[in-house]
Amino acid sequence: DTRYQLFMLRPTQRASWIGFAISYHLLKDYETALKILDTFRDSPMICYDYEHSELLLYQNLVIQESGDFEAALKHLDKYSDQICDKITVKETYGKLRLELKQFAEAAQVYKDLLAINPENTIYYGKLAEAEQHETPEDTLAMLQRYEELFPRALAPRRLQLNYASGEQFKKLVDQYLRRGLHKGVPPLFVNLRSLYKDQEKVETIEGLLLEYKAALKKHGHFSDAEKDNPREPASALLWTYYYLAQHYDFLGDTEKALADIDAAFAHTPTLIELFVTKGRIYKHAGNVQDAYKWLDEAQELDTADRYINSKCAKYMLRANLIKEAEETCGKFTREGVPPMENLNEMQCMWIQTEAANAYQRLGKYGEALKKCHEVDR
């Protein structure tokens, strides 16, 4: 009713038409929503710009959600020339072909998309669906073809680890880890963390990393068999320690995680990632006081890093240090305005909820409620 009244008040404005259509879309009355969009599209007020292009894509989405994929495909065929976002057009074609079980056409669409962007992991999954792979080996073979086709792309190399097992997994993850540790890729662990659902893969990764650590400490190579080859860069051992610290932290072995992060500090004591990771290890162990101290040191090393500043403030609030957290946030808020007031203006709600929790832990229930009302408002 509200949208209808707004529409009647301003029937010449685009926003009125779109809002009116969306209201019926959300009520799952697809037929009425499409009638409104059709009327608007054919009206004299429409002009062929990017906004019109987005309207056509939205109309196609409504048709898809109504379940009429044939009509959605015809609509896309008719209006694709007027849609500016050609990648989304191709993606929608692929999706509709799959829904209609037109697998050969869908496969060609996703091959074309991969030629444009071989790093998009979704395209590989959709291509596997279009090619109707029945076993993990089928998908693995497809990914290996794309690795050869795009040797610099990381996605096909990483996705193979999801489908490989046993000795084949060990060989592939060995290559992947060596490449990452040699180059010094900080998010290497985050990239492989999804594999940790499989205990066998976890044990394989841990075994390889322990071999690397021992060999790098001994003669600067990833294995004893490579002693005659050129040595790895000195940073390879650092990143091995760094990975192992995150590995053991994820597995809940705080003692080993701290031992490896301390070894990394002994190697390179100024790397900011080490401070952040050590703080995270303490946080996961339940030691919020030591956690915030390490994050505080990290943000002192790089005061211009907004991410570390925010993390430090969050850890301070977890340690019930509300005043210190406000001062830390004040480094990035507008001058002359109290930090919390400026953060409210920017709708930075996480800090208000963390502050409310901190006040609750301190038994200051009035202040906690005040923060909750600020969020609610």
Protein Blocks (a to p, Z undefined) as FASTA:
>chain_A
ZZmmmmmmmmmbfklmmmmmmmmmmnopaklmmmmmmmmmmpmkbccdfklmmmmmmmmm
mmmmnopamlmmmmmmmmmmmpmblmlmmmmmmmmmmmnopaklmmmmmmmmmmmmmmbm
klmmmmmmmnopabfklmmmmmmmmmmmmmmbmklmmmmmmmggcjllmmmmmmmmmmmm
mnopaklmmmmmmmmmpmklmmmmmmmmmmmmmmmmmnopabfklmmpccddfklmmmmm
mmmmmmmmmnopaklmmmmmmmmmmmmmmbmklmmmmmmmmmmnopaklmmmmmmmmmmm
mmmlmklmmmmmmmmmmnopaklmmmmmmmmmcehiafklmmmmnopaklmmmmmmmmmm
nopaklmmmmmmmmmZZ
